[in-house]
Amino acid sequence: MTARVDERGFTLLEMMVAVLIVGLVVTTFMQLFGASLRLEQKARGFDEIVVRGRQTFAWLLACDPRADDFPWSGTTDNFTWRLRLEAVEVRPGPEAATQSDEEAVTLRWTSELYRLVLFLQDAQNPGRHLRLVAYRQVSPGYFTDEFKEKHL
C-alpha cells in the first residue's frame, strides 16, 4: 500500500510566515496612525495660537497706540500677550556711499517707520508661542517725545 499525500492547502510554515507578514504590516500601520494623530493634535494647537494671534494683532493695529487706555499687554482665553513698539532706523543704501559729492542726492524721508511686535504665549503650554511683526509708517511728530521715552 502506498500512502497518498494530499497536496492541497497550506503547510504550517507557510501559515506562520503569512501571519508574521500580516502582523508586521498591521504593527507598522498602527504606529503610523498613532504618529499622524499626534501630529494632527500638534498642528491643531499651532493653528489655534496663530488664529488667536492674528485676531489679537488685527484688533491692536486698529487701535490708536497713543491713547491712554491702549493695552500693551493682556490675556485672551488661555493666552498671554504683550506688544512692543520699536523705532526702525532708515539708512541710505550702499550705492549712496560710493557717489561723489557732486553726484550725491539728498533724500528726505518724510515719515517715521516703527515696528510693532506681538508676543503671544500659551499659558497652559509654555512651548507654544508666537511672534508677529507689523510695520507702521507715520508722519514725523505722530508720537511725542514723552510717548517715545515711555514706550520705545
PyMOL commands that set and color helices and strands:
alter all, ss='L'
color gray80, all
select helices_A, chain A and resi 12-62+94-97+145-151
alter helices_A, ss='H'
color red, helices_A
select strands_A, chain A and resi 73-76+79-88+112-122+129-138
alter strands_A, ss='S'
color yellow, strands_A
deselect
rebuild
show_as cartoon
